[in-house]
Amino acid sequence: MERPPPVEAAQIRTIFWDVDGVLADLNYAYYHFLTNHPHYRDQYQDLKWEQLPEVLPIAPEYGALELKTHPELGTKMDRDFCDDPFFFRNRPLYPNVVEVLKELNERGYRQFTMSATFDVEAKLAYLNDVLAPVTDFLIIECVQHGEFMHDTAKIDRLRDCYQKYKLKPEETILVDDRIYNQRAAIESGAHPIRMRCEFTTDLPEELAWIPEFENIEAIRDWLLSE
């Protein structure tokens, strides 16, 4: 994959925020799902937070926790999680997300969410609820992903959005924690930005140039620094 020119904060006008792992704490949801869901609580009721990667080994292309990476029960866990409204919606926003999005809106940035899911209707309902304080300016985009998480769904939706909203990819960043979505941003013509947490793994060598941040406030500070 050809490396694009380095991104400069001053050139950015549009932000696509991934939801899970960027705006909302999916790891929190996974932990409480494993330790409380009736199908899994007997097995994982004593699970410690720091043991999550032992139960959900992180695949190189993901770079973050996914239920589907469980060696024996991944597909079933993923479906059970998506089919249970309580656990599916139990992913709170990270601290200061609403405040940062409002500040960036006041500074003139166009902002979107970009979320892939099995159940678009359920995900949209959750997003419109949890992001209600900012839906007057935040545009919520949700896409049905295919059998594999690293399919082209997000690439295609990004390209559709560039046309639909008359956006310039070279003025756009996609903020995401998953490694395969860094590639999606590049292939769509946008600039990738990586969000990190305690469970995310390092980028592969060929993508090590991608800027990484630990929280949304750090991204705001970078954007407003120039």
N, C-alpha and C positions, 0 to 999 in steps of 0.2 A: 504494500500500500504506500503510495507516494505521500510524503510528508508535506502538509500545506505550509504556507508562510506563517511565521510566528504571529500569534494573536496579540493585538495591542488593545488595552482596555478602552482607549479613546475611540476606537472604531466601532464598538459594540452599541447597537441600538435595540436589539431584540434578544430576549432570554426565553428559552424553553427549559422549564424546570421538570425534571423527572420527579415523581411523587415519592415512591418507596425508596427509602435510603437517602433522600435529599430533603424533601419537605416533611415527610412523615417517617416515623420510626418503625420500620417493618420488623426489625430484629426484636423489638418489644412484643410485637404481635406474635411472632414465631415462638418466642419463649413461653408466653402465656398459653398459646395453643398447645404446645407439647406437654406442658405441665398440668393443663386443666381440661383438655378435650377428653370426653369419655372413652374414645378409642385409644388414647395414648397416655393418659395420666398415670395409670398403674405402672407403666414402664418408665416414665420420665418425671414422676412427681418429685424426686430428689435431685433433679438436674440443676446444676449450678450455671449461672449466667455465662461464666467464662468457658463452659463446656459445650456451648452451642456448636462451634466448628467441629467438635468430635462427633456429634450426632449428624450434622449436615456438612459433610466435607465440601470444601469450596472448590468448584470446578475452575480450571484455569481461564476459560472463556468468560465465566461469570465474574470472578473476582470478589464475590460477596455471597452471603448466605442465601440459599434457595432450598425450600422444602423438597423439591424434586431431586435433590442430590443425595437424599437418604438412600443408602445402598439397596435396601429391600422394599421400603414402603413409600418411596418418593412420590410416585404418581398418585397413590391413594391419599397420602398426606395433603398433596396440593389440591386435590379435588375436595377433600373434607374441609379444608381451610376455606376454599372459595364458596362452598355450599352452606357454610354456617355464618349467618349474618353477624352474630355476636363477635366471633373471632376474626372474621374478615374485616370488620370495621374497627377493631381494637388496636389501631395504630395511630397514636396521637401525633400531632405536629411537633416537630422539634421546637425548642425555645426560640422565641422572637421571630418566627417565620412570618407571621402576619405583619408585624411592625416593619420588617425589612422589605417585604413586598410593597407595602404602602409607601415607604420612603423611595424605593426605586421607581414606583409609578409617578410620584411627585417630581422625580428628576427626569421624567420623560421616556423611560424605557417601556417598550411594549413587552408584555409578559404572558406566557402561555404555560400550561402544564402539558406534559406528553406522557401518557400512561398506557402501557400494554397490559391486557388482562384476558382471562377466559370469558368473563361475564361482563360485557360492556355496560349493560343496564345497571347492574349492582355497583360497579365501580363509579359510574357517573353519579349515582345517588349518594354514595359515600363522599365523593369529592365535593359535590355541591353543598353537602352538609358541613364537612370539616373546614372547607375553605369559604364558607358563607361570608365572612367579613371582608373578603377581597374579590368576590365575584362580580362586583360592579365594573372592574377593569381587567381582571384575570380571565383569559380565555382558556377553557378546559377542553382539551382534546384527548380522546380515549380511543384506543385501537385494539382490535381483536388480534391476538397473536396466534401463530400457527402451532404446530406440534412441537417445534423447537424454539426456545426463547431467542436464539440468535438468527431468526429468520429476517426477512426484509420488511416486516410490518412497519417498524418505526422509521426506516429509511423512506419508505413510500409515503407515509403520513407527513413526514417533514417536508418532502418535496411538494406534496399537495398543499400544505399550509403556506409555503413560499408563494405559490400561485394564488391561492384563495385570498390571502391577506396582503398580497403585494409586498412581500418581504425580500430583502437581499440576504442570501446565505452568508456572504462574506461579512455581514454586519450582525451575525447571529451566533449565539453560543447555545449549546445543549449541555446542561449541567446534569450529570448522571453518575451513579456509582458503579454500574455494570460495565465491564470491559467491552463486551460485544457492542454496547451502545456508543462507546467512544468511536468504534469503527463506523457505526451508522452515521454519526455526526459528520465524520470526515467524508464518507461516500456521498452524503447529501449536499456537501459544499459548505457546511457550517463548521464552527470551531468547537472542539471537544473540551469540556472542563470536567475534572474528576472530583467527586466528593468522597472523602475517606471517613471511616469510622474504625473502631477497634478491631473489627472483623474483616475489613476489606484487605485483599492481598495486593502486593505491588504490581504495577503495570509490567507487561512484557517489555523486553529491551527495545523493541522497535517502536513502542508507544511511550517510552519513558520521558519524552519531551512534553507530554500533556501536562498542563498546570493542574495541581491538586490542592484542595482546600479541606479543612477539617470541619467547617461549619458555614452556614449561610451568611453570617456576619462577615466572615473573612472574604467571601466573594463580593459582598457589597463594598467593603473597604477597597478591594482591588479595582472594582469598576469605577469608584468615585475618586481614585487616587490620581487620575490624570485629567 
